[in-house]
């Protein structure tokens, strides 16, 4: 093309909108995920991942959270400590390095949640499923996104208020979030997703002791 000047004066508004979208949103770099994903696991194409974890997620805030998780910029101790040293870089619950992967999946605090969901859905949910999505499982991907979001919300609560983290309190928070979102999904006529969230809330409630 060289220095050729293009006349865009007659282009429709969609043309300019797409330019802004392309400038604003770049595909996430998944290089950082290689530190936690087993080497023998084949990572899907970025287009498939974006479809599973962003494009088909019903709520914008969950899609945004998933995108940040994919990019490796979700708030966590290791990240926040870099500019706010009074925030510990280690997990208060188990003293491991507090990465975003640790908060959402690896910490013993959340293990019961994913174990329960794995048993009830008859799937061995892994960090790959949670982070990158499951093919042909739109409703389950939405449910997983909501739970991961609630787990991170709980982390923010107990980090900022210096509340002692507990499995019991976390489960209560997820239970209430899922019950509320079940009603929201029902209201917008997403019955299957609503039922899945309602049942999952009850499954988690059964494990509260």
N, C-alpha and C positions, 0 to 999 in steps of 0.2 A: 504494500500500500504506500509506503514511503511517507511523503508529506502531503498526500492527497487529502483534500478537504471534502468532508461529507456534509451534505445538506440534510439537516434533521428538523428543519423548521416545520415540516408537514407530518412529522411522526405523531402517532396517537399517544395519549397519556400513559398507556400500558408500556410503551417503549421506555419512557423516563422512569417509570416505577421499577421496571426490571433492572435498569442501570443501578438504581439505588439499592435494590435487593442484592445484586451481585457485588456491590461495593461493601455492603454492610455485613453480609453473612458468608463466611468462607467455610468450606468443609473442615471439620475438626481434624487435627493431627493426632493420630492414635498411637504414636511412637511410645508415649509414656505407659500405655497399657501393657506393653510387652514385658514390663517388670512384674506383673501379677498374673498374666494369662499364660498358661502352660505352653511350651514351645510346640507341642504336637497338636495344638488346637488351631484350626484354620480360621482366620478372621475374615468375616464376610466383606464384600465391597462396601465402600463408604455410602454408596447410594442405597443399598439394602439396609444398612444400619440406620441411616437417617429416616428411611421410611418406617422402620420398626419403632424407633425411639423418639422421633420428633413429629413426623408428618401425620401419623395415625393416632397420636395422643390427643384425647378429647379436650384437656385443659391446657391453656397456653402456659400457665406457670409451671406445670409439670413438664411440658415440652422444653421450656427454657431451662429447667433444672437438669433434664437429661442432656441437653446440648452442653451445658457447663460441665457436667460429669464427663462427657466424652472428651471435652477439651482439657480436662484436668484443672479446672479453675473453681471448683466448688470449695467453699470455705472449710478449712480444717486446721487443726493445731499447727501442723508443719508449715502451712502457708501463712496463716495469720501471725505466727511467731516472728516471721521475718521483718514485719514492720511494727509489731506490738509485742515486745519481749515479755511483758507481764502475762501474756497468754501462753500457757505451756504447750510445747510441741509434742508432748506425750499424752497418751490417753489416761484420763483419771480413773477409768474402770480397770484397766489391765496393764498400764504403764508401757505399752508398746508405742512405737512412732505413730502419731495420729495423722495418717494420710486420709484422703477422701475415700479410698478403697476400704481402709480400716473401719471408718465410721459406718459406712453403708453395708458392709458385708463381712469383714474379717474379724471384727471385735466379738468376743464371747457375749457381750451385752445383747447382740442382735441375732446370735446363732439360733435361739429357740424360734424366732419369728420365721426365718427361712426354712428351718427344719419342719415346722408345722405346715407351712405352705407347700413344701415339697411332698409331704405325706398326703395331704388332702387333694392335691392336684395330680398325684402319682407321677411327679417329675423330680428328678434330682437337680434342683436349681443350683446353678453355679454362678460365680461372679461374671462369667461370660454372658449368661442368660440375662442377668440383672443389668449389666452395663450396656450390652450390645443388642439385646432383644432376642426374641424367639420367633423364627419364621412362621407365618400363617397363624399367629396367636395374638390378634389385636387386643382382645379383652384382657388376656393374661398380661400382656405388656403394659396395658393401662393400669392394671392392679399393682404390678410390681413397681411401676413408676410412682404410684401413690404411696406405697409402703416405704420405698426408699426416701421419698420426699419427707414423709412423716418422721422417719428415723433421723434425718438431718435436722429437721425442725426441733426435735427433742435435744439433739446435740447443742443447738444454738441456745435453747432455754437453759440447760444446765451449765453451759459454759459462761454465759453472761451473768446469770444469777448465782453462780457457784452452788447450785443445787447438786446434791449427791445423786449420781445416776443409779438407776435400779431397773432391772428387767420388768418388774411389776408396773412401775410408773410408765415405762416405755410402751408396754402392751396396752395399758389403759388409753394412752394417747392415740395409738394406732387404731384401737377399737372404736373410739369416738370419731376419729377422722373418717374411717371407712363407713360407719353407720350414716354419717352426714352425707358423704359423697354418694352412697347408695341411693339416698333420697333425691339427690341432685340428678343422678343419671336416670332415675325413674321419671323425673319430671320432664326430661328432654327425650323421653321415649327410647332410652338405651336399656331395655329390660334385661338382656343377658348380662351386660356389664353391671347393672344394678344388683342383680341376683348374686353375681360372683363376689361383689364387694360386701354384700350383706352376709353371705355365707362365710366369707373369710373373716369378717369381724367376729362372728360367732365362734369360728374355729380358734381364733386367738384368745377370745374371752375364756374359752374352756381351759386354756393353759395358764391362766392367771391364778396364782396361789398366794 
